[in-house]
Amino acid sequence: MCLILFSYKNHPRYKLIVAANRDEFYERPTAIANFWEDHPDIVAGRDLEAKGTWMGMNKKTGAIAMLTNYRDLANNKPNAPSRGDLVSDFLIEDNTAEEYYQQRAAMLPQYNGFNLLIGQADNLHYTSNQFKSGLKKIPKGTYGLSNHLLNTEWPKTKKGKLKLEAITKERHFEVEHLFEALYDDELAKDNELPDTGVGLEKERWLSPQFIKSPKYGTRCSTIILVDNNNKSLYAERTYNPTTFEYDTAYYKFKIGE
């Protein structure tokens, strides 16, 4: 993922609301979101090159995991393990976030930079191998996560959080409004851009919530809703990178059933 916006324990109806965009090279083979044949309780897309995923849920255990890359090209490790395994392993294993982190803490520096959200809809945690604060339990609120640390004030995260707050201030809102909010390809102003070492031109075209470029961009948008009775919606909209026409898949289930 390249942008994750979420409202956590901050809505009268839903304990978790997630709106996220996945950015990736168009040529990288990917399976659209579905329940996995080899792990039928998991709903997620799948990276067919490394076999992991960037985001998903386990309908039986309620496990949720989401990942973004931390942009740091100067320290890129070409032979690092796939970061997508951090998500898929948590979804497969029946461990708490604390247990999972403790088992893997020593190996996390081997990966290229990442941000990881793991837990359940009412017990969410955050970690990154770019700081030394370990695993942090997330308090209620509205959050934005892109390719820096949680709630870093990049233009896309600031704008996205404001949009999410505006949509979810109502008890009842439409999923389509969340998809529409994610489909925002407006470039940020140059004076608002971060400096992540990729150069000004690339910072510009990486700055929108929805990225469009010849070879790389937003491949899909995902919405997760978990209400106070654990009824859940997992919806994914997959885009054609040339025409930006899309197909949307919806999966509804109750956690634990």
Summary of the structure (lengths in Angstrom):
residues: 257
radius of gyration: 17.0
end to end distance: 27.8
largest distance: 49.9
contacts: 809
relative contact order: 0.20
helix: 23%
strand: 35%
